[in-house]
Amino acid sequence: MIVTVYARPGCHLCDEALAGLAQVAADHPGLEVEEVDIEGDDGLFKRYLERIPVVAIGEEVLCELVFDREAVETRLGQIR
């Protein structure tokens, strides 16, 4: 399963979300974390700039602005 983090360089909240997801991934074998730099895509930049970091599975946004480990863990538990 892939969890996507929409982020941009220099964003400390994005760094915190990525670190938190690394911890979640350690507890969930097979979980992959994909970082997408919104600066490389005008559409993503416009969509997510005021909301980053955005953590999603597919099109489902699990949290934004602040990493919510509980929301991510709950959703992963529902999927598995």
C-alpha positions in Angstrom: 0.0 0.0 0.0 1.2 3.5 -0.8 0.7 6.6 1.4 1.4 9.8 -0.5 2.7 13.0 1.1 2.2 16.1 -0.9 4.9 18.5 0.2 7.5 21.0 -0.9 11.2 21.5 0.0 11.9 23.6 3.1 8.5 22.9 4.7 9.1 21.9 8.3 5.6 20.5 8.7 6.2 18.3 5.7 9.4 17.0 7.3 7.5 16.2 10.4 4.8 14.4 8.4 7.5 12.3 6.6 9.2 11.5 9.9 5.9 10.4 11.4 5.1 8.3 8.4 8.5 6.6 8.6 7.6 5.5 12.1 4.2 4.3 11.0 5.7 2.4 8.1 8.1 0.6 10.5 5.0 -0.8 12.2 3.3 -1.7 9.0 5.3 -4.0 6.7 4.6 -3.4 3.0 3.6 0.2 3.6 5.4 2.6 1.2 5.7 6.3 1.7 5.8 8.4 -1.5 6.7 12.0 -1.4 5.4 14.2 -4.1 6.9 17.7 -4.5 4.1 20.0 -5.4 6.5 22.5 -6.9 7.0 20.2 -9.9 3.3 20.4 -11.0 1.3 23.6 -11.4 -2.0 21.8 -10.7 -0.7 20.2 -7.5 0.9 23.5 -6.4 -2.4 25.3 -6.8 -4.4 22.5 -5.2 -2.2 21.9 -2.1 0.0 25.0 -1.4 -2.2 26.3 1.5 -2.7 22.7 2.8 0.7 21.0 2.9 1.6 18.6 4.1 -1.3 16.5 2.7 -1.2 12.8 3.5 -3.4 10.6 1.3 -4.1 7.1 0.3 -5.2 7.3 -3.3 -7.6 10.2 -3.5 -8.6 10.0 0.2 -7.0 12.7 2.3 -6.1 11.4 5.8 -4.7 14.7 7.2 -3.5 18.0 6.2 -1.4 20.9 7.7 -0.5 18.8 10.7 0.4 15.1 10.7 -2.3 13.1 12.4 -0.8 9.7 13.2 -4.0 8.4 14.8 -6.0 9.2 11.7 -3.4 7.4 9.5 -3.2 4.4 11.8 -7.0 4.2 12.0 -7.5 4.2 8.3 -4.7 1.6 7.8 -6.4 -0.6 10.3 -9.7 -0.3 8.4 -8.1 -1.1 5.1 -6.1 -4.2 6.3 
